[in-house]
């Protein structure tokens, strides 16, 4: 997870913009294929503050929604509304 740290909006809301790398094997049309992608994510409020504590290389599972980056920017980014730590076996880690 690459980040520039938590910033604050003009309204005083914590915001964290960051990039993640996803690598997996997926099934499509009866075939297995590798998937490798980097994505831009953003989190606000308490989620941003908690995510800022994550260490590089930690495995995390995110929940949220996709939106464009801005009114004039059609690029997509995932707005993170929740996350959990994942163990090496893909099981959510105990809180």
Residue frames as a rotation matrix with the C-alpha (Angstrom) as fourth column:
UNK 1
0.591 0.806 0.000 0.00
0.806 -0.591 0.000 0.00
0.000 0.000 -1.000 0.00
UNK 2
-0.592 -0.767 0.247 1.58
0.777 -0.624 -0.077 3.26
0.213 0.146 0.966 -1.15
UNK 3
0.576 0.814 -0.082 0.30
0.795 -0.533 0.290 6.42
0.193 -0.232 -0.953 0.51
UNK 4
-0.282 -0.630 0.724 1.30
0.305 -0.774 -0.555 10.01
0.910 0.065 0.410 1.12
UNK 5
-0.909 -0.074 -0.409 -0.33
0.414 -0.073 -0.907 10.03
0.037 -0.995 0.097 4.56
UNK 6
0.043 0.982 -0.186 -3.58
0.996 -0.057 -0.071 11.28
-0.081 -0.182 -0.980 6.05
UNK 7
-0.906 -0.165 0.391 -4.58
0.229 -0.966 0.121 14.78
0.357 0.199 0.913 5.04
UNK 8
-0.446 0.787 -0.426 -7.57
0.555 -0.130 -0.821 16.85
-0.702 -0.603 -0.379 6.08
UNK 9
-0.142 0.499 0.855 -10.30
0.908 -0.279 0.313 18.26
0.394 0.821 -0.413 3.83
UNK 10
-0.691 -0.071 0.720 -11.23
-0.026 -0.992 -0.122 21.96
0.723 -0.103 0.684 4.17
UNK 11
0.339 0.900 0.273 -14.17
-0.468 -0.090 0.879 20.75
0.816 -0.425 0.391 6.28
UNK 12
-0.087 -0.493 0.866 -11.79
-0.996 0.018 -0.090 18.98
0.028 -0.870 -0.492 8.68
UNK 13
0.862 0.425 0.276 -12.48
-0.423 0.903 -0.068 15.39
-0.278 -0.058 0.959 7.56
UNK 14
-0.149 -0.942 0.302 -9.45
-0.476 0.336 0.813 13.06
-0.867 -0.023 -0.498 7.48
UNK 15
0.884 0.358 -0.301 -8.76
-0.427 0.353 -0.833 11.69
-0.191 0.865 0.465 3.97
UNK 16
-0.101 -0.901 0.422 -6.27
-0.323 0.431 0.842 9.07
-0.941 -0.052 -0.335 2.81
UNK 17
0.785 0.209 -0.583 -5.49
-0.616 0.161 -0.771 8.51
-0.067 0.965 0.255 -0.87
UNK 18
-0.129 -0.845 0.519 -3.42
-0.616 0.478 0.626 5.44
-0.777 -0.239 -0.582 -1.67
UNK 19
0.165 0.080 -0.983 -2.59
-0.906 0.406 -0.119 2.77
0.390 0.910 0.140 -4.23
UNK 20
0.186 -0.099 0.978 -2.77
-0.544 0.818 0.186 -0.99
-0.818 -0.567 0.098 -3.80
UNK 21
-0.501 -0.353 -0.790 -1.56
-0.841 0.416 0.347 -3.89
0.206 0.838 -0.505 -5.89
UNK 22
0.371 0.678 0.634 -3.82
-0.677 0.665 -0.316 -6.91
-0.636 -0.312 0.706 -6.43
UNK 23
-0.526 -0.500 -0.687 -2.54
-0.810 0.542 0.226 -10.26
0.259 0.676 -0.690 -7.71
UNK 24
-0.110 0.513 0.851 -4.69
-0.541 0.687 -0.484 -13.38
-0.834 -0.514 0.202 -8.02
UNK 25
-1.000 -0.008 -0.008 -5.82
-0.011 0.606 0.796 -16.25
-0.001 0.796 -0.606 -10.23
UNK 26
-0.331 0.939 -0.091 -9.42
-0.618 -0.288 -0.731 -15.93
-0.713 -0.185 0.676 -11.49
UNK 27
-0.536 0.288 0.793 -11.81
0.572 0.816 0.090 -18.16
-0.621 0.502 -0.602 -13.40
UNK 28
-0.133 0.520 -0.844 -13.26
-0.602 -0.719 -0.348 -16.82
-0.787 0.462 0.409 -16.66
UNK 29
0.413 0.417 -0.810 -15.05
-0.908 0.261 -0.329 -18.77
0.075 0.871 0.486 -19.38
UNK 30
0.998 0.069 -0.016 -13.91
-0.066 0.987 0.149 -22.05
0.026 -0.147 0.989 -17.83
UNK 31
0.318 -0.948 -0.008 -10.23
0.518 0.180 -0.836 -21.04
0.794 0.262 0.549 -17.81
UNK 32
0.652 -0.247 -0.717 -7.93
0.638 -0.331 0.695 -19.86
-0.409 -0.911 -0.058 -15.04
UNK 33
0.350 -0.554 0.756 -6.04
0.580 -0.506 -0.639 -16.65
0.736 0.662 0.144 -15.74
UNK 34
-0.362 -0.561 -0.744 -3.69
0.928 -0.288 -0.235 -14.44
-0.083 -0.776 0.625 -13.75
UNK 35
0.664 0.535 0.523 -4.85
0.519 -0.833 0.194 -10.99
0.539 0.142 -0.830 -12.69
UNK 36
-0.294 -0.733 -0.613 -2.42
0.932 -0.362 -0.014 -8.22
-0.212 -0.576 0.790 -11.74
UNK 37
0.272 0.454 0.848 -3.66
0.590 -0.775 0.226 -4.67
0.760 0.438 -0.479 -11.25
UNK 38
-0.808 -0.375 -0.454 -2.80
0.588 -0.557 -0.586 -1.49
-0.033 -0.741 0.670 -9.38
UNK 39
0.117 0.930 0.350 -5.73
0.760 -0.310 0.571 0.60
0.639 0.199 -0.743 -8.21
UNK 40
-0.803 -0.279 0.527 -6.27
-0.044 -0.854 -0.519 3.99
0.595 -0.440 0.673 -6.64
UNK 41
0.012 0.779 -0.627 -8.32
0.835 0.337 0.434 4.10
0.550 -0.529 -0.647 -3.46
UNK 42
-0.583 -0.114 0.804 -9.55
-0.264 -0.910 -0.321 6.81
0.768 -0.399 0.500 -1.10
UNK 43
-0.099 0.543 -0.834 -10.88
0.855 0.476 0.208 6.62
0.510 -0.692 -0.511 2.45
UNK 44
-0.197 0.132 0.971 -12.43
-0.236 -0.968 0.084 9.27
0.952 -0.213 0.222 4.68
UNK 45
0.534 0.527 0.661 -12.96
-0.682 -0.194 0.705 9.74
0.500 -0.827 0.256 8.41
UNK 46
0.445 -0.300 0.844 -12.20
-0.715 0.448 0.537 6.97
-0.539 -0.842 -0.015 10.88
UNK 47
0.894 -0.113 0.433 -11.54
0.310 0.854 -0.417 4.47
-0.322 0.508 0.799 8.08
UNK 48
0.682 -0.676 0.280 -8.78
-0.047 -0.423 -0.905 6.76
0.730 0.604 -0.320 6.75
UNK 49
0.302 -0.567 0.766 -7.20
-0.927 -0.364 0.096 7.05
0.224 -0.739 -0.635 10.19
UNK 50
0.566 -0.048 0.823 -7.26
-0.391 0.864 0.318 3.28
-0.726 -0.502 0.470 10.76
UNK 51
0.932 -0.206 0.297 -5.95
0.361 0.522 -0.773 2.46
0.004 0.828 0.561 7.28
UNK 52
0.620 -0.733 0.280 -3.02
-0.520 -0.651 -0.553 4.83
0.588 0.197 -0.784 7.81
UNK 53
0.316 -0.475 0.821 -1.79
-0.846 0.250 0.470 2.41
-0.429 -0.844 -0.323 10.50
UNK 54
0.948 0.069 0.310 -1.49
0.059 0.920 -0.388 -0.48
-0.312 0.386 0.868 8.00
UNK 55
0.054 -0.998 -0.044 2.02
-0.274 -0.057 0.960 -1.58
-0.960 -0.039 -0.276 7.17
UNK 56
0.067 -0.100 -0.993 3.28
-0.996 -0.059 -0.061 -1.94
-0.052 0.993 -0.104 3.59
UNK 57
-0.706 -0.339 -0.622 2.73
-0.496 0.863 0.093 -5.49
0.505 0.374 -0.778 2.35
UNK 58
-0.724 0.530 0.441 -0.13
-0.247 0.398 -0.884 -6.25
-0.644 -0.749 -0.158 4.76
UNK 59
-0.850 0.521 0.083 -2.95
0.335 0.411 0.848 -8.20
0.407 0.748 -0.524 3.14
UNK 60
-0.735 0.643 -0.215 -6.25
-0.205 -0.513 -0.833 -6.35
-0.646 -0.569 0.509 3.42
UNK 61
-0.540 0.687 0.486 -9.78
0.832 0.349 0.431 -6.88
0.127 0.637 -0.760 2.11
UNK 62
-0.958 0.152 -0.244 -11.63
-0.111 -0.978 -0.175 -3.69
-0.266 -0.140 0.954 1.23
UNK 63
-0.149 0.942 0.302 -15.33
0.970 0.199 -0.142 -2.90
-0.193 0.271 -0.943 0.94
UNK 64
-0.484 0.014 -0.875 -16.71
0.062 -0.997 -0.050 0.22
-0.873 -0.079 0.482 -0.64
UNK 65
0.616 0.713 0.335 -17.90
0.467 0.013 -0.884 1.63
-0.635 0.701 -0.325 -3.92
UNK 66
-0.446 -0.736 0.509 -16.44
0.846 -0.161 0.508 2.83
-0.292 0.657 0.695 -7.22
UNK 67
0.735 0.576 -0.358 -16.79
0.406 -0.796 -0.448 6.44
-0.543 0.184 -0.819 -8.32
UNK 68
0.468 -0.619 0.631 -14.91
0.615 -0.285 -0.736 8.75
0.635 0.732 0.247 -10.62
UNK 69
-0.354 -0.770 -0.531 -12.13
0.923 -0.197 -0.330 10.87
0.150 -0.607 0.781 -9.12
UNK 70
-0.656 0.140 -0.742 -13.95
0.214 -0.908 -0.361 14.14
-0.724 -0.396 0.566 -9.65
UNK 71
0.385 0.885 -0.261 -16.57
0.025 -0.293 -0.956 16.02
-0.922 0.362 -0.135 -11.62
UNK 72
0.678 -0.177 -0.714 -14.11
-0.712 -0.401 -0.576 16.66
-0.185 0.899 -0.398 -14.44
UNK 73
-0.476 -0.876 -0.082 -11.97
-0.879 0.470 0.085 13.55
-0.036 0.113 -0.993 -13.98
UNK 74
0.486 0.782 -0.391 -13.53
-0.810 0.571 0.135 10.33
0.329 0.251 0.911 -15.36
UNK 75
-0.481 -0.697 -0.532 -10.81
-0.373 0.712 -0.596 8.07
0.794 -0.088 -0.602 -13.88
UNK 76
0.596 0.747 -0.295 -12.20
-0.112 0.441 0.890 5.52
0.795 -0.498 0.346 -11.43
UNK 77
-0.654 -0.715 0.246 -11.21
-0.443 0.099 -0.891 5.07
0.613 -0.692 -0.381 -7.81
UNK 78
-0.029 0.599 -0.800 -12.52
0.536 0.685 0.494 2.84
0.844 -0.415 -0.341 -5.04
UNK 79
-0.097 0.108 0.989 -13.96
-0.717 -0.697 0.005 4.67
0.690 -0.709 0.145 -2.03
UNK 80
-0.579 -0.219 -0.785 -13.14
0.267 0.859 -0.437 2.45
0.770 -0.463 -0.439 0.94
UNK 81
0.169 0.715 0.678 -15.90
-0.639 -0.444 0.628 2.29
0.750 -0.539 0.382 3.56
UNK 82
0.747 0.000 0.665 -14.45
-0.579 0.491 0.650 -0.66
-0.326 -0.871 0.367 5.48
UNK 83
0.160 -0.721 -0.674 -11.56
-0.644 0.442 -0.625 -3.10
0.748 0.534 -0.394 5.54
UNK 84
0.889 0.010 0.458 -10.24
-0.380 0.574 0.725 -6.16
-0.256 -0.819 0.514 7.35
UNK 85
-0.154 -0.987 -0.038 -6.85
-0.955 0.139 0.261 -7.79
-0.253 0.077 -0.964 7.74
UNK 86
0.805 0.383 -0.454 -6.41
-0.530 0.807 -0.260 -11.13
0.267 0.450 0.852 5.95
UNK 87
0.388 -0.675 0.628 -4.28
-0.376 0.506 0.776 -14.07
-0.841 -0.537 -0.058 7.15
UNK 88
-0.583 -0.718 -0.381 -1.97
-0.668 0.156 0.728 -15.96
-0.463 0.678 -0.570 4.83
UNK 89
-0.824 0.327 0.462 -4.81
0.424 0.897 0.123 -18.43
-0.375 0.297 -0.878 4.17
UNK 90
-0.764 0.526 0.373 -7.27
0.093 -0.482 0.871 -15.75
0.638 0.701 0.320 3.01
UNK 91
0.086 0.776 -0.625 -9.23
0.877 0.239 0.416 -15.87
0.472 -0.584 -0.660 6.29
UNK 92
0.461 0.096 0.882 -10.11
-0.150 -0.971 0.184 -12.60
0.875 -0.217 -0.434 8.04
UNK 93
-0.588 -0.745 -0.316 -7.74
0.291 0.170 -0.942 -12.03
0.755 -0.645 0.117 10.96
UNK 94
0.142 0.641 -0.754 -9.22
0.971 0.056 0.231 -11.72
0.190 -0.765 -0.615 14.45
UNK 95
0.496 0.140 0.857 -9.98
0.188 -0.981 0.051 -8.11
0.848 0.136 -0.513 15.42
